[in-house]
Amino acid sequence: TTTKATTTTKPVTTTELGGGLLPGDVDGNGSVTATDVVKLIQAILNKVNLTPECLTNADLNKDGNLSIIDVIKLKNMLN
């Protein structure tokens, strides 16, 4: 007799990662780091898609658009 084990994994949501609405937390992991700057630049260049929550976190000047101004604001948050 052969037994086949299967496993399933459920998606991890940003709230499970400690995320939420946190200005500057572009990757949704619950903290603001240099990785968020990279993710924001990738989003501006249409290399990655952000969740609606992460889009809100990324729009630091609250103008409804992601731009270099948001990158500068995020960079300044890290200094």
C-alpha positions as CSV (number, residue, x, y, z in Angstrom):
1,T,0.0,0.0,0.0
2,T,1.3,3.4,-0.9
3,T,0.3,6.5,1.0
4,K,0.6,9.9,-0.5
5,A,0.8,12.9,1.8
6,T,-0.5,16.2,0.6
7,T,-0.1,19.5,2.2
8,T,-1.9,22.8,1.6
9,T,-0.7,26.2,2.5
10,K,-3.0,29.2,3.0
11,P,-1.9,32.6,1.7
12,V,-0.4,34.8,4.4
13,T,-2.2,38.1,4.6
14,T,-0.6,41.3,5.6
15,T,-2.5,41.4,8.9
16,E,-0.9,38.0,9.8
17,L,2.5,39.6,9.1
18,G,1.7,42.4,11.4
19,G,0.9,44.7,8.5
20,G,-1.9,47.2,8.2
21,L,-2.0,50.8,7.3
22,L,1.5,52.0,8.0
23,P,2.8,54.9,5.9
24,G,5.9,53.8,4.1
25,D,5.3,50.0,4.5
26,V,5.2,49.4,0.8
27,D,5.8,45.6,1.0
28,G,3.2,45.1,3.8
29,N,5.4,43.3,6.2
30,G,4.7,45.6,9.2
31,S,7.9,47.7,9.1
32,V,9.4,50.4,7.0
33,T,12.9,49.6,5.6
34,A,15.1,50.1,2.6
35,T,13.3,47.2,1.0
36,D,10.2,49.4,0.9
37,V,12.1,52.0,-1.2
38,V,13.0,49.4,-3.7
39,K,9.5,48.0,-3.8
40,L,8.1,51.6,-4.3
41,I,10.5,52.2,-7.2
42,Q,9.5,48.9,-8.8
43,A,5.8,49.8,-8.5
44,I,6.4,53.2,-10.1
45,L,8.2,51.4,-13.0
46,N,5.3,48.9,-13.2
47,K,7.6,46.0,-12.3
48,V,5.4,44.9,-9.4
49,N,1.7,45.2,-8.4
50,L,0.8,46.4,-5.0
51,T,-2.2,45.5,-2.9
52,P,-4.7,48.4,-2.3
53,E,-3.4,48.6,1.3
54,C,0.2,48.8,0.2
55,L,-0.7,51.4,-2.4
56,T,-2.1,53.5,0.4
57,N,1.0,53.0,2.4
58,A,3.2,54.0,-0.5
59,D,1.4,57.2,-1.4
60,L,3.1,59.3,1.2
61,N,2.1,62.7,-0.1
62,K,-1.5,61.5,-0.5
63,D,-2.0,62.8,-4.0
64,G,-3.4,59.5,-5.4
65,N,-0.3,58.8,-7.5
66,L,3.0,57.1,-6.9
67,S,5.9,59.3,-7.9
68,I,9.5,60.3,-7.1
69,I,8.1,62.6,-4.4
70,D,6.9,59.5,-2.5
71,V,10.3,57.9,-2.9
72,I,12.0,61.0,-1.5
73,K,9.6,61.1,1.5
74,L,10.1,57.4,2.1
75,K,13.9,57.8,1.9
76,N,13.7,60.7,4.4
77,M,11.7,58.5,6.8
78,L,14.6,56.1,7.0
79,N,17.2,58.7,7.9
